[in-house]
Amino acid sequence: MRLIDLSLPISAASPQPDPPRIRRVSHRQGGLWLGLGAAACRGGNRPWALLRNILRHWLFGQRVTARHFPEGMGLAWEEMRCDTHAGTHLDAPWHFGPLCAGRPAQRGPKCQG
């Protein structure tokens, strides 16, 4: 089997009918979100308990913020929403039809026609 490198970065500017949506969280925002996440996880998962814990965190608790991280830089990340054709990918035979070489197509690399 011959593979050809067609690397393509994922970008919100991609010319696609439904381009990827990328939300970036900065290092400073990441410190704040980390503190909120910790507060939200304490003491149950019922909606009222979640709200109560977040309010307690903001009003009375010690907040984790970017200043608690070295050089004021917390955790950063990107959240992406995109379809299966965004960026570089390999299509499974199933993508092109339900059969491969006359047999049911696999959704993974098992079927080689």
Biotite code that builds the C-alpha atoms (Angstrom):
import biotite.structure as struc

atoms = struc.array([
    struc.Atom([0.000, 0.000, 0.000], chain_id="A", res_id=1, res_name="MET", atom_name="CA", element="C"),
    struc.Atom([1.334, 3.432, -0.905], chain_id="A", res_id=2, res_name="ARG", atom_name="CA", element="C"),
    struc.Atom([0.623, 6.407, 1.385], chain_id="A", res_id=3, res_name="LEU", atom_name="CA", element="C"),
    struc.Atom([0.881, 9.974, 0.160], chain_id="A", res_id=4, res_name="ILE", atom_name="CA", element="C"),
    struc.Atom([1.367, 12.748, 2.705], chain_id="A", res_id=5, res_name="ASP", atom_name="CA", element="C"),
    struc.Atom([-1.372, 15.329, 2.155], chain_id="A", res_id=6, res_name="LEU", atom_name="CA", element="C"),
    struc.Atom([-0.989, 17.024, 5.528], chain_id="A", res_id=7, res_name="SER", atom_name="CA", element="C"),
    struc.Atom([-3.445, 19.811, 6.058], chain_id="A", res_id=8, res_name="LEU", atom_name="CA", element="C"),
    struc.Atom([-3.778, 21.907, 9.212], chain_id="A", res_id=9, res_name="PRO", atom_name="CA", element="C"),
    struc.Atom([-7.151, 22.452, 10.851], chain_id="A", res_id=10, res_name="ILE", atom_name="CA", element="C"),
    struc.Atom([-8.157, 26.096, 10.665], chain_id="A", res_id=11, res_name="SER", atom_name="CA", element="C"),
    struc.Atom([-11.320, 28.126, 11.196], chain_id="A", res_id=12, res_name="ALA", atom_name="CA", element="C"),
    struc.Atom([-10.532, 29.708, 7.795], chain_id="A", res_id=13, res_name="ALA", atom_name="CA", element="C"),
    struc.Atom([-10.758, 26.359, 5.960], chain_id="A", res_id=14, res_name="SER", atom_name="CA", element="C"),
    struc.Atom([-12.848, 26.568, 2.774], chain_id="A", res_id=15, res_name="PRO", atom_name="CA", element="C"),
    struc.Atom([-15.497, 24.043, 3.836], chain_id="A", res_id=16, res_name="GLN", atom_name="CA", element="C"),
    struc.Atom([-19.285, 24.192, 3.991], chain_id="A", res_id=17, res_name="PRO", atom_name="CA", element="C"),
    struc.Atom([-19.062, 23.858, 7.781], chain_id="A", res_id=18, res_name="ASP", atom_name="CA", element="C"),
    struc.Atom([-15.589, 25.130, 8.756], chain_id="A", res_id=19, res_name="PRO", atom_name="CA", element="C"),
    struc.Atom([-14.054, 24.065, 12.075], chain_id="A", res_id=20, res_name="PRO", atom_name="CA", element="C"),
    struc.Atom([-14.871, 26.217, 15.094], chain_id="A", res_id=21, res_name="ARG", atom_name="CA", element="C"),
    struc.Atom([-11.922, 26.736, 17.406], chain_id="A", res_id=22, res_name="ILE", atom_name="CA", element="C"),
    struc.Atom([-12.241, 28.296, 20.855], chain_id="A", res_id=23, res_name="ARG", atom_name="CA", element="C"),
    struc.Atom([-8.960, 29.152, 22.500], chain_id="A", res_id=24, res_name="ARG", atom_name="CA", element="C"),
    struc.Atom([-8.623, 29.436, 26.277], chain_id="A", res_id=25, res_name="VAL", atom_name="CA", element="C"),
    struc.Atom([-5.595, 31.504, 27.326], chain_id="A", res_id=26, res_name="SER", atom_name="CA", element="C"),
    struc.Atom([-3.227, 30.607, 30.158], chain_id="A", res_id=27, res_name="HIS", atom_name="CA", element="C"),
    struc.Atom([-4.826, 33.226, 32.398], chain_id="A", res_id=28, res_name="ARG", atom_name="CA", element="C"),
    struc.Atom([-8.372, 32.052, 31.619], chain_id="A", res_id=29, res_name="GLN", atom_name="CA", element="C"),
    struc.Atom([-7.272, 28.444, 32.179], chain_id="A", res_id=30, res_name="GLY", atom_name="CA", element="C"),
    struc.Atom([-6.319, 29.186, 35.794], chain_id="A", res_id=31, res_name="GLY", atom_name="CA", element="C"),
    struc.Atom([-9.785, 30.595, 36.456], chain_id="A", res_id=32, res_name="LEU", atom_name="CA", element="C"),
    struc.Atom([-11.570, 27.663, 34.765], chain_id="A", res_id=33, res_name="TRP", atom_name="CA", element="C"),
    struc.Atom([-9.484, 25.170, 36.726], chain_id="A", res_id=34, res_name="LEU", atom_name="CA", element="C"),
    struc.Atom([-10.625, 26.781, 39.993], chain_id="A", res_id=35, res_name="GLY", atom_name="CA", element="C"),
    struc.Atom([-14.269, 26.746, 38.909], chain_id="A", res_id=36, res_name="LEU", atom_name="CA", element="C"),
    struc.Atom([-14.012, 23.108, 37.891], chain_id="A", res_id=37, res_name="GLY", atom_name="CA", element="C"),
    struc.Atom([-12.613, 22.130, 41.266], chain_id="A", res_id=38, res_name="ALA", atom_name="CA", element="C"),
    struc.Atom([-15.403, 24.019, 43.056], chain_id="A", res_id=39, res_name="ALA", atom_name="CA", element="C"),
    struc.Atom([-18.089, 22.470, 40.868], chain_id="A", res_id=40, res_name="ALA", atom_name="CA", element="C"),
    struc.Atom([-16.887, 18.912, 41.524], chain_id="A", res_id=41, res_name="CYS", atom_name="CA", element="C"),
    struc.Atom([-17.204, 19.112, 45.296], chain_id="A", res_id=42, res_name="ARG", atom_name="CA", element="C"),
    struc.Atom([-20.210, 17.603, 47.026], chain_id="A", res_id=43, res_name="GLY", atom_name="CA", element="C"),
    struc.Atom([-22.498, 16.037, 44.453], chain_id="A", res_id=44, res_name="GLY", atom_name="CA", element="C"),
    struc.Atom([-23.682, 16.434, 40.919], chain_id="A", res_id=45, res_name="ASN", atom_name="CA", element="C"),
    struc.Atom([-27.233, 17.719, 41.421], chain_id="A", res_id=46, res_name="ARG", atom_name="CA", element="C"),
    struc.Atom([-27.864, 21.092, 39.750], chain_id="A", res_id=47, res_name="PRO", atom_name="CA", element="C"),
    struc.Atom([-28.607, 22.884, 43.024], chain_id="A", res_id=48, res_name="TRP", atom_name="CA", element="C"),
    struc.Atom([-25.449, 21.444, 44.653], chain_id="A", res_id=49, res_name="ALA", atom_name="CA", element="C"),
    struc.Atom([-23.389, 22.526, 41.648], chain_id="A", res_id=50, res_name="LEU", atom_name="CA", element="C"),
    struc.Atom([-24.751, 26.069, 41.829], chain_id="A", res_id=51, res_name="LEU", atom_name="CA", element="C"),
    struc.Atom([-24.284, 26.202, 45.607], chain_id="A", res_id=52, res_name="ARG", atom_name="CA", element="C"),
    struc.Atom([-20.664, 25.056, 45.325], chain_id="A", res_id=53, res_name="ASN", atom_name="CA", element="C"),
    struc.Atom([-19.833, 27.582, 42.626], chain_id="A", res_id=54, res_name="ILE", atom_name="CA", element="C"),
    struc.Atom([-21.434, 30.414, 44.637], chain_id="A", res_id=55, res_name="LEU", atom_name="CA", element="C"),
    struc.Atom([-19.544, 29.367, 47.776], chain_id="A", res_id=56, res_name="ARG", atom_name="CA", element="C"),
    struc.Atom([-16.352, 29.247, 45.754], chain_id="A", res_id=57, res_name="HIS", atom_name="CA", element="C"),
    struc.Atom([-16.838, 32.782, 44.451], chain_id="A", res_id=58, res_name="TRP", atom_name="CA", element="C"),
    struc.Atom([-18.082, 34.327, 47.681], chain_id="A", res_id=59, res_name="LEU", atom_name="CA", element="C"),
    struc.Atom([-16.090, 32.579, 50.402], chain_id="A", res_id=60, res_name="PHE", atom_name="CA", element="C"),
    struc.Atom([-13.598, 30.178, 48.914], chain_id="A", res_id=61, res_name="GLY", atom_name="CA", element="C"),
    struc.Atom([-9.993, 30.547, 48.009], chain_id="A", res_id=62, res_name="GLN", atom_name="CA", element="C"),
    struc.Atom([-10.068, 30.912, 44.278], chain_id="A", res_id=63, res_name="ARG", atom_name="CA", element="C"),
    struc.Atom([-7.507, 29.284, 42.036], chain_id="A", res_id=64, res_name="VAL", atom_name="CA", element="C"),
    struc.Atom([-6.499, 31.861, 39.445], chain_id="A", res_id=65, res_name="THR", atom_name="CA", element="C"),
    struc.Atom([-3.623, 32.403, 37.057], chain_id="A", res_id=66, res_name="ALA", atom_name="CA", element="C"),
    struc.Atom([-1.620, 34.071, 39.848], chain_id="A", res_id=67, res_name="ARG", atom_name="CA", element="C"),
    struc.Atom([-1.402, 30.682, 41.621], chain_id="A", res_id=68, res_name="HIS", atom_name="CA", element="C"),
    struc.Atom([0.600, 29.287, 38.709], chain_id="A", res_id=69, res_name="PHE", atom_name="CA", element="C"),
    struc.Atom([4.279, 29.994, 37.964], chain_id="A", res_id=70, res_name="PRO", atom_name="CA", element="C"),
    struc.Atom([4.683, 33.332, 36.174], chain_id="A", res_id=71, res_name="GLU", atom_name="CA", element="C"),
    struc.Atom([0.897, 33.805, 36.277], chain_id="A", res_id=72, res_name="GLY", atom_name="CA", element="C"),
    struc.Atom([0.365, 31.283, 33.511], chain_id="A", res_id=73, res_name="MET", atom_name="CA", element="C"),
    struc.Atom([-2.276, 28.619, 34.150], chain_id="A", res_id=74, res_name="GLY", atom_name="CA", element="C"),
    struc.Atom([-3.397, 25.893, 31.777], chain_id="A", res_id=75, res_name="LEU", atom_name="CA", element="C"),
    struc.Atom([-4.300, 26.767, 28.189], chain_id="A", res_id=76, res_name="ALA", atom_name="CA", element="C"),
    struc.Atom([-6.228, 24.663, 25.674], chain_id="A", res_id=77, res_name="TRP", atom_name="CA", element="C"),
    struc.Atom([-8.243, 24.741, 22.504], chain_id="A", res_id=78, res_name="GLU", atom_name="CA", element="C"),
    struc.Atom([-11.726, 23.350, 22.034], chain_id="A", res_id=79, res_name="GLU", atom_name="CA", element="C"),
    struc.Atom([-12.537, 22.346, 18.482], chain_id="A", res_id=80, res_name="MET", atom_name="CA", element="C"),
    struc.Atom([-15.736, 21.364, 16.769], chain_id="A", res_id=81, res_name="ARG", atom_name="CA", element="C"),
    struc.Atom([-15.263, 19.951, 13.309], chain_id="A", res_id=82, res_name="CYS", atom_name="CA", element="C"),
    struc.Atom([-16.501, 17.202, 11.069], chain_id="A", res_id=83, res_name="ASP", atom_name="CA", element="C"),
    struc.Atom([-14.526, 14.061, 10.274], chain_id="A", res_id=84, res_name="THR", atom_name="CA", element="C"),
    struc.Atom([-13.075, 15.629, 7.124], chain_id="A", res_id=85, res_name="HIS", atom_name="CA", element="C"),
    struc.Atom([-11.295, 18.514, 8.846], chain_id="A", res_id=86, res_name="ALA", atom_name="CA", element="C"),
    struc.Atom([-7.522, 18.550, 8.486], chain_id="A", res_id=87, res_name="GLY", atom_name="CA", element="C"),
    struc.Atom([-5.485, 15.480, 7.629], chain_id="A", res_id=88, res_name="THR", atom_name="CA", element="C"),
    struc.Atom([-7.334, 12.186, 7.876], chain_id="A", res_id=89, res_name="HIS", atom_name="CA", element="C"),
    struc.Atom([-7.717, 8.763, 6.271], chain_id="A", res_id=90, res_name="LEU", atom_name="CA", element="C"),
    struc.Atom([-11.126, 7.713, 5.047], chain_id="A", res_id=91, res_name="ASP", atom_name="CA", element="C"),
    struc.Atom([-12.339, 4.267, 6.000], chain_id="A", res_id=92, res_name="ALA", atom_name="CA", element="C"),
    struc.Atom([-13.753, 2.217, 3.102], chain_id="A", res_id=93, res_name="PRO", atom_name="CA", element="C"),
    struc.Atom([-17.193, 2.501, 4.752], chain_id="A", res_id=94, res_name="TRP", atom_name="CA", element="C"),
    struc.Atom([-17.157, 6.233, 3.927], chain_id="A", res_id=95, res_name="HIS", atom_name="CA", element="C"),
    struc.Atom([-17.448, 5.483, 0.201], chain_id="A", res_id=96, res_name="PHE", atom_name="CA", element="C"),
    struc.Atom([-20.101, 2.775, 0.397], chain_id="A", res_id=97, res_name="GLY", atom_name="CA", element="C"),
    struc.Atom([-21.430, -0.183, 2.414], chain_id="A", res_id=98, res_name="PRO", atom_name="CA", element="C"),
    struc.Atom([-19.375, -2.769, 0.468], chain_id="A", res_id=99, res_name="LEU", atom_name="CA", element="C"),
    struc.Atom([-15.644, -3.236, -0.089], chain_id="A", res_id=100, res_name="CYS", atom_name="CA", element="C"),
    struc.Atom([-14.551, -5.919, -2.561], chain_id="A", res_id=101, res_name="ALA", atom_name="CA", element="C"),
    struc.Atom([-18.093, -7.335, -2.404], chain_id="A", res_id=102, res_name="GLY", atom_name="CA", element="C"),
    struc.Atom([-18.088, -7.703, 1.390], chain_id="A", res_id=103, res_name="ARG", atom_name="CA", element="C"),
    struc.Atom([-19.505, -5.414, 4.090], chain_id="A", res_id=104, res_name="PRO", atom_name="CA", element="C"),
    struc.Atom([-17.092, -2.529, 4.505], chain_id="A", res_id=105, res_name="ALA", atom_name="CA", element="C"),
    struc.Atom([-15.316, -2.112, 7.818], chain_id="A", res_id=106, res_name="GLN", atom_name="CA", element="C"),
    struc.Atom([-15.269, 1.226, 9.573], chain_id="A", res_id=107, res_name="ARG", atom_name="CA", element="C"),
    struc.Atom([-11.556, 0.823, 10.199], chain_id="A", res_id=108, res_name="GLY", atom_name="CA", element="C"),
    struc.Atom([-8.424, -0.251, 8.322], chain_id="A", res_id=109, res_name="PRO", atom_name="CA", element="C"),
    struc.Atom([-9.270, -3.994, 8.062], chain_id="A", res_id=110, res_name="LYS", atom_name="CA", element="C"),
    struc.Atom([-10.788, -3.845, 4.566], chain_id="A", res_id=111, res_name="CYS", atom_name="CA", element="C"),
    struc.Atom([-8.262, -3.458, 1.767], chain_id="A", res_id=112, res_name="GLN", atom_name="CA", element="C"),
    struc.Atom([-9.823, -3.601, -1.679], chain_id="A", res_id=113, res_name="GLY", atom_name="CA", element="C"),
])
